[in-house]
Amino acid sequence: MKGVVLVWILIAFAAVSFGQTKETVTIELFFVTTVDNADLIDCGKTRAVTRAIPKTEAIGTATLNELFKGPTQDEKDNGATSMFSEETKSILKSLKVKDGAAYVNFDSSILELMGNATTSCGSTAFFAEVTDTLKQFPTVNEVFFAVEKDSAVFYDWMQIGCSEEENYCKDKKHF
């Protein structure tokens, strides 16, 4: 009888222990690289780094949240550089993916936190890092941006503006 009780205790303990183990998934983050790119001659040249994150159905959102934390010290030591940092880790408000397009909606804090993103090299790096990171997913072919669901605010901030021929600006319902 003691043996049966002991077995049940071990089974219960094992179930609790295994139930608390989180599954992870490996993602790629694309940061601008200094490898073969001395002095950042090509502001949009990115290189993938991998990270393991908790498995989630919102993999795109989780991946962008990792990107916006910026490179780790080890990643920096291996040539990764970025305007994203611990300070920018909370700039993402939402991400929606529909019909091959990713709609990235930022919190208004991005306007103050990432002033360098609006320089010619800064905007090239910004778009390359976010777009390359999202395009690792087969459901994403193009990426659109907004601040507080207003794409005109984002593209005006980036000094691109909205035009009919470019079709960057999207209705708020997309975000």
C-alpha positions as CSV (number, residue, x, y, z in Angstrom):
1,M,0.0,0.0,0.0
2,K,2.8,2.4,0.9
3,G,4.4,1.6,-2.5
4,V,1.2,2.6,-4.3
5,V,0.9,5.9,-2.4
6,L,4.5,6.6,-3.1
7,V,4.0,6.0,-6.9
8,W,1.0,8.3,-6.9
9,I,2.9,11.0,-5.1
10,L,5.8,10.7,-7.6
11,I,3.3,10.9,-10.6
12,A,1.6,13.9,-9.1
13,F,5.0,15.6,-8.5
14,A,6.2,14.8,-12.0
15,A,2.9,16.2,-13.5
16,V,3.3,19.5,-11.6
17,S,7.0,19.8,-12.5
18,F,6.5,19.1,-16.2
19,G,3.4,21.3,-16.4
20,Q,5.5,24.3,-15.3
21,T,8.1,23.9,-18.0
22,K,7.7,26.5,-20.6
23,E,8.1,25.6,-24.2
24,T,10.2,28.0,-26.2
25,V,10.6,28.9,-29.9
26,T,13.6,30.2,-31.7
27,I,13.1,33.5,-33.5
28,E,15.4,35.7,-35.6
29,L,15.9,39.4,-35.0
30,F,17.5,41.5,-37.7
31,F,19.8,44.2,-36.5
32,V,22.1,46.5,-38.5
33,T,25.5,44.9,-38.6
34,T,29.0,46.3,-38.6
35,V,30.4,43.0,-39.9
36,D,31.7,43.7,-43.4
37,N,30.0,47.1,-43.1
38,A,32.7,49.3,-41.5
39,D,31.4,52.8,-40.5
40,L,27.9,51.6,-41.4
41,I,28.3,52.5,-45.1
42,D,25.1,50.5,-45.7
43,C,22.6,51.7,-43.1
44,G,20.2,49.0,-44.1
45,K,22.5,46.0,-44.0
46,T,21.1,43.6,-41.4
47,R,22.2,40.3,-40.0
48,A,20.1,37.9,-38.1
49,V,20.6,36.9,-34.5
50,T,18.6,34.2,-32.8
51,R,16.8,34.2,-29.5
52,A,14.7,31.7,-27.7
53,I,11.4,33.1,-26.4
54,P,8.4,31.5,-24.7
55,K,6.1,29.9,-27.3
56,T,3.0,32.0,-28.0
57,E,0.3,32.4,-30.6
58,A,1.2,36.1,-30.9
59,I,4.7,35.2,-32.3
60,G,4.9,38.4,-34.4
61,T,4.2,40.7,-31.4
62,A,6.6,38.7,-29.2
63,T,9.3,39.0,-31.9
64,L,8.9,42.7,-32.3
65,N,9.0,43.2,-28.5
66,E,12.3,41.4,-28.5
67,L,13.6,43.5,-31.4
68,F,12.6,46.7,-29.7
69,K,14.7,45.7,-26.6
70,G,17.7,46.1,-28.9
71,P,20.8,43.9,-29.1
72,T,22.2,42.2,-26.1
73,Q,25.9,42.9,-25.2
74,D,26.9,39.6,-26.7
75,E,25.1,40.5,-29.9
76,K,26.8,43.9,-29.9
77,D,30.2,42.2,-29.4
78,N,29.4,40.2,-32.6
79,G,28.6,43.3,-34.7
80,A,24.9,44.0,-34.1
81,T,24.0,47.7,-33.6
82,S,20.6,49.3,-33.4
83,M,18.7,52.4,-32.2
84,F,16.5,50.0,-30.3
85,S,17.4,49.6,-26.7
86,E,16.0,48.9,-23.2
87,E,14.5,52.4,-23.4
88,T,12.4,51.5,-26.5
89,K,11.2,48.1,-25.4
90,S,7.6,49.3,-24.9
91,I,7.0,51.3,-28.1
92,L,4.8,48.6,-29.8
93,K,1.1,49.1,-29.2
94,S,-0.2,46.4,-31.5
95,L,0.6,44.3,-34.5
96,K,-2.0,42.9,-37.0
97,V,-1.3,40.7,-40.0
98,K,-3.9,40.3,-42.7
99,D,-3.7,39.3,-46.4
100,G,0.1,39.3,-46.4
101,A,0.5,42.7,-44.8
102,A,1.7,43.5,-41.3
103,Y,0.3,46.6,-39.6
104,V,2.6,47.9,-36.9
105,N,1.0,50.4,-34.5
106,F,3.4,52.3,-32.2
107,D,2.7,54.1,-29.0
108,S,3.2,57.9,-29.3
109,S,6.3,57.6,-27.1
110,I,8.2,56.5,-30.2
111,L,8.2,60.1,-31.4
112,E,10.3,61.3,-28.5
113,L,12.3,58.2,-27.9
114,M,13.6,57.6,-31.4
115,G,14.4,61.0,-32.9
116,N,17.4,59.6,-34.8
117,A,15.1,57.3,-36.7
118,T,14.1,60.2,-38.9
119,T,17.6,60.8,-40.3
120,S,18.3,59.3,-43.7
121,C,20.6,56.6,-42.2
122,G,18.3,56.2,-39.2
123,S,15.2,55.6,-41.2
124,T,16.9,53.2,-43.5
125,A,18.1,51.2,-40.5
126,F,14.7,51.4,-38.7
127,F,12.8,50.1,-41.7
128,A,15.3,47.4,-42.5
129,E,15.4,46.0,-39.0
130,V,11.6,45.9,-38.5
131,T,10.7,44.8,-42.1
132,D,13.4,42.1,-42.2
133,T,12.4,40.8,-38.8
134,L,8.7,40.5,-39.8
135,K,9.4,39.1,-43.2
136,Q,10.9,35.9,-41.7
137,F,7.3,34.9,-41.2
138,P,5.6,33.5,-44.4
139,T,2.4,35.4,-43.7
140,V,4.2,38.8,-44.1
141,N,5.1,40.3,-47.5
142,E,4.8,44.0,-46.8
143,V,4.8,46.2,-43.7
144,F,2.9,49.3,-42.8
145,F,3.3,51.6,-39.8
146,A,1.3,54.0,-37.7
147,V,1.5,55.9,-34.4
148,E,-1.7,55.5,-32.3
149,K,-3.4,54.0,-35.4
150,D,-2.6,57.1,-37.5
151,S,-0.2,56.2,-40.4
152,A,0.0,59.8,-41.5
153,V,1.6,60.7,-38.2
154,F,4.2,58.0,-38.6
155,Y,5.1,58.7,-42.2
156,D,5.2,62.5,-41.6
157,W,7.5,61.9,-38.6
158,M,9.7,59.8,-40.8
159,Q,9.7,62.7,-43.3
160,I,8.2,60.6,-46.0
161,G,4.6,61.8,-45.9
162,C,1.6,60.2,-47.5
163,S,0.9,60.1,-51.2
164,E,-1.5,58.3,-53.4
165,E,1.1,56.7,-55.6
166,E,3.1,55.4,-52.6
167,N,0.0,54.2,-50.8
168,Y,1.8,54.0,-47.4
169,C,-1.0,55.5,-45.4
170,K,-3.7,53.1,-44.4
171,D,-7.1,53.5,-42.8
172,K,-7.1,53.3,-39.0
173,K,-9.2,50.1,-39.2
174,H,-6.1,48.2,-40.4
175,F,-4.2,49.0,-37.2
